[in-house]
Amino acid sequence: MADSVTNACLANNERYAKGQAIHHPAHPGQQPIQPSRRLAVVACMDARLDVEDLLGLQTGEAHIIRNAGGVVNDDAIRCLIISHHLLNTNEIILIHHTRCGMLAFTDDLLKAGLEGDPAAEKLLGQATGRPFMSCQACSATPSAFHAFRGQIEALDAPRDDKNMERLTWDVRRGISSILNHPWIPTTGPDAVSVRGFIYDVDSGKLEEVSHPGPMGSFA
């Protein structure tokens, strides 16, 4: 663990949070298809996260898998299986972040708003600070938006103990989903390691989430 790529990324993040630029944006020339540092990262699509910058990664060193919330859904699992078994990665980093939009709604609320429920439209408009425009239609897809568990809050709300707890729950759920998937080995010669973090968008720092631990309540 002392020599892990993840630990090297954490050291890079300390430098990044102090204002140092580590990622080099210039095209590096011809490279192999396998990520050179054998790392895969699952992170949120939030515009305030530049994953290569905050981890100090260079082009060609890691797979970067991004979606709303950085959730470990079916597609993220699909990507991780391909990343490991076909492209030789063996460390996985999960990154959630403070002020995340996934804290501001529930799946049922968003679906109701999209379908045209006036009360849901009003709540979503209050959460986002802009008029919510319903599509007035139902759809079977996506089957889930994967909003984070717990009491919803306004969009981009400042960090506090409650939303940090909600973020921590979801990071642990992601770690658990990976560790318990039958096609992602965690023991033996082909084992993969998984660690999860919360990125503070205001400070630029990563904070590790312990695992195992509580994974959430609907209350």
C-alpha positions in Angstrom: 0.0 0.0 0.0 2.9 2.4 0.8 4.0 2.3 -2.9 0.5 2.4 -4.4 -0.4 4.7 -7.3 -3.4 5.9 -5.2 -1.0 7.1 -2.5 1.1 8.9 -5.1 -2.1 10.6 -6.4 -2.9 11.7 -2.8 0.6 13.3 -2.6 0.0 15.0 -5.9 -3.4 16.3 -4.6 -1.7 18.0 -1.7 0.5 19.9 -4.1 -2.5 20.7 -6.3 -4.5 22.1 -3.4 -1.5 24.4 -2.7 -1.7 25.8 -6.3 0.9 23.7 -8.0 0.2 22.4 -11.6 1.3 18.8 -12.0 -0.7 17.7 -15.1 1.0 18.5 -18.4 -1.6 19.2 -21.1 0.6 18.9 -24.1 0.1 15.9 -26.4 2.6 13.2 -25.3 3.0 11.4 -28.6 2.4 7.7 -29.3 1.4 5.6 -26.3 0.2 2.1 -25.6 -3.5 1.4 -25.1 -3.1 0.1 -21.5 -3.0 2.9 -18.8 0.6 3.1 -17.7 -0.2 3.5 -14.0 -2.8 0.7 -14.1 -5.4 3.0 -12.5 -9.1 3.5 -13.1 -11.0 6.5 -11.6 -14.7 6.9 -11.2 -15.6 10.5 -10.6 -18.5 13.0 -10.9 -19.0 15.0 -14.1 -19.1 18.2 -12.2 -17.3 21.0 -14.1 -15.3 22.0 -11.0 -13.4 18.7 -11.0 -10.5 18.2 -13.4 -9.6 14.7 -12.5 -6.2 14.7 -14.2 -5.2 18.0 -12.5 -6.4 17.1 -8.9 -4.7 13.7 -9.0 -1.6 14.8 -10.9 -2.2 12.3 -13.7 -0.7 12.6 -17.2 -2.3 11.6 -20.4 -2.2 7.8 -20.8 -1.8 7.0 -17.1 -5.4 6.1 -16.1 -8.9 5.4 -17.2 -11.3 8.2 -16.2 -14.9 7.2 -15.9 -17.3 10.0 -15.2 -21.1 10.4 -14.7 -23.5 12.5 -12.6 -22.4 11.9 -9.0 -19.6 9.5 -9.8 -21.9 6.7 -8.9 -21.0 3.0 -9.4 -23.9 2.1 -11.6 -24.2 -0.7 -14.2 -22.2 1.3 -16.8 -19.4 2.2 -14.4 -19.2 -1.5 -13.5 -19.1 -2.4 -17.2 -16.2 0.0 -17.7 -14.3 -1.2 -14.7 -14.6 -4.9 -15.8 -13.2 -4.0 -19.2 -10.6 -1.7 -17.7 -9.3 -4.5 -15.5 -9.6 -7.7 -17.5 -8.7 -6.3 -20.9 -6.6 -3.3 -20.2 -4.7 -4.4 -17.0 -5.7 -1.8 -14.4 -5.5 -3.0 -10.8 -6.3 0.1 -8.6 -9.6 1.9 -8.5 -10.3 5.4 -7.1 -13.8 6.6 -6.4 -14.3 10.4 -6.1 -17.5 12.2 -4.9 -17.4 15.9 -4.0 -18.9 18.6 -1.9 -21.7 20.9 -3.2 -22.8 18.0 -5.4 -26.1 18.4 -7.4 -27.0 14.8 -6.5 -27.8 16.0 -3.0 -30.6 18.3 -4.3 -33.2 15.9 -5.4 -34.6 12.4 -5.2 -35.3 10.0 -8.1 -39.0 10.2 -7.5 -39.0 14.0 -7.3 -37.1 14.4 -10.6 -39.3 11.9 -12.4 -42.5 13.6 -11.2 -41.2 17.0 -12.3 -40.3 15.7 -15.7 -43.7 14.1 -16.0 -45.4 17.4 -15.2 -46.3 17.3 -11.5 -46.7 21.0 -10.5 -45.6 20.4 -6.9 -42.4 18.6 -8.0 -41.7 21.4 -10.6 -42.0 24.0 -7.9 -39.6 22.1 -5.5 -37.1 21.5 -8.3 -37.2 25.1 -9.3 -36.5 26.2 -5.8 -33.6 23.8 -5.5 -32.0 24.9 -8.7 -32.8 28.6 -8.7 -34.2 28.5 -12.2 -37.6 27.6 -13.6 -38.0 23.9 -14.0 -39.4 23.1 -17.4 -41.4 19.8 -17.4 -41.3 17.6 -20.5 -44.9 16.5 -19.7 -44.1 12.9 -20.6 -43.3 9.5 -19.0 -40.3 7.3 -19.9 -39.0 4.0 -18.9 -35.4 5.2 -19.2 -33.2 6.0 -17.4 -34.6 3.5 -14.8 -32.8 5.4 -12.1 -31.0 8.8 -11.5 -29.1 7.5 -8.5 -29.7 10.5 -6.3 -27.9 10.3 -3.0 -29.8 9.0 0.1 -31.0 11.3 2.8 -32.9 14.6 3.2 -32.5 16.8 0.1 -31.0 20.3 0.2 -30.7 23.3 -2.0 -28.4 23.0 -5.1 -24.7 23.9 -4.3 -25.3 24.1 -0.6 -22.2 24.7 1.5 -20.5 21.8 3.2 -21.9 20.6 6.5 -22.0 17.5 8.6 -25.2 16.2 7.1 -24.3 16.4 3.5 -20.8 15.1 4.2 -22.5 12.1 5.8 -24.7 11.6 2.7 -21.6 11.8 0.4 -19.8 9.3 2.6 -22.7 6.9 2.5 -22.7 6.9 -1.3 -18.9 6.5 -1.6 -19.2 3.4 0.7 -22.0 2.0 -1.4 -19.8 2.4 -4.5 -16.9 0.6 -2.8 -19.2 -2.2 -1.7 -20.7 -2.6 -5.2 -17.2 -3.1 -6.6 -15.9 -5.3 -3.9 -18.9 -7.6 -4.1 -19.1 -7.9 -7.9 -18.2 -11.4 -9.0 -16.3 -10.2 -12.1 -14.0 -7.8 -10.2 -11.4 -9.9 -8.2 -10.3 -8.5 -4.8 -8.2 -11.5 -3.7 -5.5 -13.6 -5.4 -2.9 -12.7 -8.0 -5.3 -10.7 -10.1 -6.7 -8.6 -7.2 -8.0 -5.1 -7.6 -7.8 -2.5 -4.8 -10.6 0.1 -4.2 -10.4 3.3 -2.2 -12.9 6.2 -2.1 -12.7 9.9 -1.5 -14.6 13.1 -1.2 -13.1 16.1 -3.0 -13.7 19.5 -1.5 -14.4 21.9 -4.4 -13.6 24.9 -2.2 -10.2 23.7 -0.9 -9.1 21.4 -3.7 -8.4 18.6 -1.2 -9.3 14.9 -1.2 -10.5 13.3 2.0 -10.6 9.5 2.3 -13.8 7.6 3.2 -13.4 4.6 5.5 -14.9 1.3 4.5 -16.8 -0.6 5.7 -19.3 1.6 7.5 -22.9 3.0 7.3 -24.3 3.2 3.8 -27.4 5.4 4.4 -31.0 5.8 5.4 -34.0 7.2 3.6 -35.1 9.1 6.8 
